[in-house]
Amino acid sequence: GESSELVKKFNAFFKSTEFTDYLGEVTGLTITKSNTEIRRFANGDYTLAHDEDLEIKETALDVQYYVLKARCLWDTEMGGSTHYILENEDEELATVYPCGNCLSVIFRAPEPVKKGSDDKKGIIKFVKYVNRRAGEQAMYD
């Protein structure tokens, strides 16, 4: 239907050379590869924070674009925020709250365990539980 066609257009745009070039221009980084996914979050949805994910040790640019239904105001108390923590630590490095028609850009780079060491602490990313306050509303990122 109409919504699946829109999803295809978003996906094509985020994979485009133009968007990659834009991100490179805005961040000053050379973007060499990308991974695109479109996710839907509603009441009861979340992602897990686990340190066995190989991605946490990679240097990466996380780009999220939030899509909310018209007239949907996503309250921070609904959950669904994306959190970044250092592996084996409790302190949050960054939090991104859903906001309709907003693009967030987070640069992730693992940190050395100790000076001069090749061992690195990764940065774990997870989405907090979307609670009942969200009702029938959903967000896409």
C-alpha beads as a LAMMPS data file, in Angstrom:
LAMMPS data file: protein, C-alpha beads

141 atoms
140 bonds

1 atom types
1 bond types

-500.0 500.0 xlo xhi
-500.0 500.0 ylo yhi
-500.0 500.0 zlo zhi

Masses

1 110.0

Atoms # bond

1 1 1 0.000 0.000 0.000
2 1 1 0.829 3.636 0.318
3 1 1 2.804 3.252 3.582
4 1 1 5.026 0.455 2.209
5 1 1 5.814 2.638 -0.815
6 1 1 6.785 5.474 1.531
7 1 1 9.038 3.113 3.514
8 1 1 10.754 2.065 0.269
9 1 1 11.359 5.721 -0.616
10 1 1 12.813 6.483 2.833
11 1 1 15.037 3.424 2.618
12 1 1 16.284 4.384 -0.857
13 1 1 17.004 7.951 0.291
14 1 1 18.988 6.860 3.367
15 1 1 21.050 4.493 1.188
16 1 1 21.663 7.141 -1.469
17 1 1 25.024 8.672 -2.348
18 1 1 23.500 12.115 -1.803
19 1 1 22.594 11.359 1.811
20 1 1 25.970 9.726 2.483
21 1 1 27.726 12.748 0.981
22 1 1 25.584 15.041 3.141
23 1 1 26.546 13.144 6.315
24 1 1 30.205 13.338 5.327
25 1 1 29.908 17.078 4.746
26 1 1 28.107 17.725 8.046
27 1 1 30.385 15.538 10.190
28 1 1 33.712 15.900 8.385
29 1 1 33.959 12.090 8.275
30 1 1 34.594 9.845 5.307
31 1 1 31.674 7.412 5.163
32 1 1 32.899 4.108 3.704
33 1 1 29.986 1.781 4.408
34 1 1 26.475 1.940 5.738
35 1 1 23.806 -0.268 7.212
36 1 1 20.195 0.853 6.938
37 1 1 17.224 -0.469 8.855
38 1 1 13.769 0.869 9.552
39 1 1 12.325 -0.110 12.903
40 1 1 8.867 0.347 14.431
41 1 1 8.457 0.829 18.177
42 1 1 5.131 0.757 20.029
43 1 1 3.842 -0.222 23.477
44 1 1 5.916 -3.164 24.767
45 1 1 8.845 -2.779 22.359
46 1 1 12.504 -2.288 23.316
47 1 1 15.984 -3.512 22.408
48 1 1 18.472 -5.257 24.685
49 1 1 21.800 -3.902 25.886
50 1 1 24.330 -6.706 25.633
51 1 1 28.099 -6.640 25.444
52 1 1 28.481 -9.637 23.138
53 1 1 27.380 -7.669 20.089
54 1 1 30.453 -7.260 17.848
55 1 1 29.127 -3.896 16.615
56 1 1 29.855 -2.219 19.964
57 1 1 33.626 -2.396 19.307
58 1 1 33.318 -0.654 15.921
59 1 1 33.736 3.028 15.257
60 1 1 30.450 4.103 13.716
61 1 1 28.156 6.994 12.977
62 1 1 24.631 6.253 14.222
63 1 1 22.033 8.217 12.302
64 1 1 18.404 8.056 13.369
65 1 1 15.509 9.801 11.718
66 1 1 12.282 9.694 13.718
67 1 1 8.930 9.435 12.000
68 1 1 5.766 9.888 14.036
69 1 1 2.158 9.955 12.893
70 1 1 0.690 13.394 12.270
71 1 1 -0.265 15.216 15.471
72 1 1 1.616 12.635 17.545
73 1 1 3.645 14.224 20.306
74 1 1 6.008 11.685 21.784
75 1 1 6.396 12.337 25.506
76 1 1 9.699 11.292 27.081
77 1 1 7.719 9.424 29.743
78 1 1 6.454 7.025 27.048
79 1 1 9.922 5.464 26.770
80 1 1 11.467 4.599 23.434
81 1 1 14.587 6.712 23.946
82 1 1 17.936 5.461 22.636
83 1 1 20.697 5.223 25.240
84 1 1 24.453 4.901 24.848
85 1 1 26.611 3.470 27.634
86 1 1 30.236 2.394 27.845
87 1 1 30.652 -1.382 28.090
88 1 1 30.652 -2.580 31.738
89 1 1 29.682 0.895 32.965
90 1 1 26.385 2.318 34.221
91 1 1 26.892 5.958 33.296
92 1 1 25.086 7.083 30.165
93 1 1 27.196 8.776 27.514
94 1 1 24.240 10.080 25.522
95 1 1 20.460 9.793 25.277
96 1 1 18.377 10.513 22.184
97 1 1 14.666 11.143 22.708
98 1 1 12.166 10.503 19.903
99 1 1 11.061 13.674 18.180
100 1 1 9.017 13.648 14.985
101 1 1 10.811 14.691 11.811
102 1 1 14.163 14.886 13.643
103 1 1 17.545 13.542 12.598
104 1 1 20.031 12.577 15.305
105 1 1 23.689 11.843 14.645
106 1 1 25.892 10.117 17.239
107 1 1 29.557 9.231 16.652
108 1 1 30.569 6.040 18.480
109 1 1 34.225 5.108 19.031
110 1 1 35.402 2.433 21.470
111 1 1 37.725 3.595 24.241
112 1 1 41.007 1.919 25.263
113 1 1 40.669 -0.076 28.500
114 1 1 43.905 1.522 29.673
115 1 1 46.458 3.814 28.064
116 1 1 48.531 2.028 25.417
117 1 1 46.285 -1.050 25.429
118 1 1 44.762 -2.574 22.293
119 1 1 41.802 -3.807 24.353
120 1 1 38.837 -1.512 23.966
121 1 1 35.582 -0.875 25.790
122 1 1 32.738 -0.749 23.329
123 1 1 29.766 1.565 23.311
124 1 1 26.460 -0.204 23.824
125 1 1 23.277 1.216 22.335
126 1 1 19.748 0.235 23.301
127 1 1 16.159 1.508 23.108
128 1 1 14.269 1.743 26.401
129 1 1 10.923 0.017 26.834
130 1 1 7.968 1.795 25.225
131 1 1 5.384 1.755 28.001
132 1 1 1.587 1.874 28.169
133 1 1 1.604 5.689 28.078
134 1 1 2.274 5.366 24.340
135 1 1 -1.210 3.864 23.929
136 1 1 -1.815 3.106 20.245
137 1 1 0.955 5.448 19.077
138 1 1 4.049 4.103 17.324
139 1 1 7.302 5.646 16.189
140 1 1 9.672 4.663 13.442
141 1 1 13.411 5.166 13.375

Bonds

1 1 1 2
2 1 2 3
3 1 3 4
4 1 4 5
5 1 5 6
6 1 6 7
7 1 7 8
8 1 8 9
9 1 9 10
10 1 10 11
11 1 11 12
12 1 12 13
13 1 13 14
14 1 14 15
15 1 15 16
16 1 16 17
17 1 17 18
18 1 18 19
19 1 19 20
20 1 20 21
21 1 21 22
22 1 22 23
23 1 23 24
24 1 24 25
25 1 25 26
26 1 26 27
27 1 27 28
28 1 28 29
29 1 29 30
30 1 30 31
31 1 31 32
32 1 32 33
33 1 33 34
34 1 34 35
35 1 35 36
36 1 36 37
37 1 37 38
38 1 38 39
39 1 39 40
40 1 40 41
41 1 41 42
42 1 42 43
43 1 43 44
44 1 44 45
45 1 45 46
46 1 46 47
47 1 47 48
48 1 48 49
49 1 49 50
50 1 50 51
51 1 51 52
52 1 52 53
53 1 53 54
54 1 54 55
55 1 55 56
56 1 56 57
57 1 57 58
58 1 58 59
59 1 59 60
60 1 60 61
61 1 61 62
62 1 62 63
63 1 63 64
64 1 64 65
65 1 65 66
66 1 66 67
67 1 67 68
68 1 68 69
69 1 69 70
70 1 70 71
71 1 71 72
72 1 72 73
73 1 73 74
74 1 74 75
75 1 75 76
76 1 76 77
77 1 77 78
78 1 78 79
79 1 79 80
80 1 80 81
81 1 81 82
82 1 82 83
83 1 83 84
84 1 84 85
85 1 85 86
86 1 86 87
87 1 87 88
88 1 88 89
89 1 89 90
90 1 90 91
91 1 91 92
92 1 92 93
93 1 93 94
94 1 94 95
95 1 95 96
96 1 96 97
97 1 97 98
98 1 98 99
99 1 99 100
100 1 100 101
101 1 101 102
102 1 102 103
103 1 103 104
104 1 104 105
105 1 105 106
106 1 106 107
107 1 107 108
108 1 108 109
109 1 109 110
110 1 110 111
111 1 111 112
112 1 112 113
113 1 113 114
114 1 114 115
115 1 115 116
116 1 116 117
117 1 117 118
118 1 118 119
119 1 119 120
120 1 120 121
121 1 121 122
122 1 122 123
123 1 123 124
124 1 124 125
125 1 125 126
126 1 126 127
127 1 127 128
128 1 128 129
129 1 129 130
130 1 130 131
131 1 131 132
132 1 132 133
133 1 133 134
134 1 134 135
135 1 135 136
136 1 136 137
137 1 137 138
138 1 138 139
139 1 139 140
140 1 140 141
